[in-house]
Amino acid sequence: MADSFQFELVSPEKLLISEAVTAVSIPGTEGFFTVMAKHAPMMSTLKPGVVTVTPESGEERRIFVRGGFVDVNESGLTLLAEHAEAADQIDLAALDQSIKDCQEDVADAETPEAKAKAEQKLAQLKDAREALGR
């Protein structure tokens, strides 16, 4: 059995998860990464996507996050999400509408900086939509 560590998932509204887990896969802004017990300390920002949590029981849970921060330290992993909900509860129509809105933001951008920011957000939303897959 793999070693476990403490994982906490916090949204602005409440503490969503606080339990021992064996692995957490995270959509970092620099790429996906997996944290396991005794991981080196680090911090990262998150992009919209699916966090996969493997508790000690072994039954994986998928949680959709819309960005945030993650902190890995000696005491475990804390994920501070801007928004988080169970991946199977996501309103895909609302996500698709967010993608359309972002496409309009790209088209309407008045400066190269605004266009680049909108294009980055659009790419992240499309990646998240693909990760949800349903």
NORVENLIN-V394537 format. One record per backbone hydrogen bond with DSSP energy under -0.5 kcal/mol. NH is the residue of the N-H (numbers start at 0). CO is the residue of the C=O. E is the energy in kcal/mol with one decimal. If there is no record, write none. Layout:
NH:CO:E  NH:CO:E
This chain:
4:20:-2.2  6:18:-2.5  7:76:-2.4  8:16:-2.1  9:7:-0.5  9:78:-3.0  10:13:-2.7  11:80:-0.5  15:8:-2.7  15:13:-0.6  16:8:-1.5  18:6:-2.0  20:4:-2.7  21:53:-3.2  22:53:-1.2  23:34:-1.8  24:51:-2.7  25:32:-3.3  27:25:-1.5  27:30:-0.9  28:44:-2.0  30:27:-1.6  32:25:-2.0  34:23:-2.8  36:21:-0.5  38:35:-1.3  41:71:-1.8  43:69:-1.9  45:67:-2.5  46:26:-2.6  48:64:-2.3  50:48:-0.5  50:62:-3.4  51:24:-1.8  51:49:-0.5  52:50:-0.6  52:60:-3.0  53:22:-2.9  54:52:-0.7  54:58:-0.5  55:19:-1.3  57:54:-2.1  59:57:-0.8  60:52:-2.4  62:50:-2.8  63:84:-2.9  64:48:-3.0  65:82:-1.9  66:46:-0.5  67:45:-0.8  68:79:-2.5  69:43:-2.6  70:77:-2.8  71:41:-3.1  72:70:-0.5  72:75:-2.8  75:72:-1.7  76:5:-2.7  77:70:-2.6  78:7:-3.0  79:68:-2.9  79:77:-0.5  80:9:-2.8  80:78:-0.8  81:66:-2.7  82:66:-0.6  84:63:-1.9  86:61:-2.5  88:85:-2.2  89:86:-1.1  91:89:-1.2  94:90:-1.9  95:91:-2.8  96:92:-2.0  97:93:-2.1  98:94:-2.0  99:95:-2.1  100:96:-2.7  101:97:-2.2  102:98:-2.2  103:99:-1.9  104:100:-1.9  105:101:-2.2  106:102:-2.1  107:103:-2.4  108:104:-0.8  108:105:-0.7  114:110:-2.4  115:111:-2.4  116:112:-2.3  117:113:-2.3  118:114:-2.6  119:115:-2.1  120:116:-2.2  121:117:-2.5  122:118:-2.4  123:119:-2.1  124:120:-2.5  125:121:-2.5  126:122:-2.2  127:123:-2.4  128:124:-2.5  129:125:-2.3  130:126:-2.3  131:127:-1.8  132:128:-1.6  133:131:-1.3
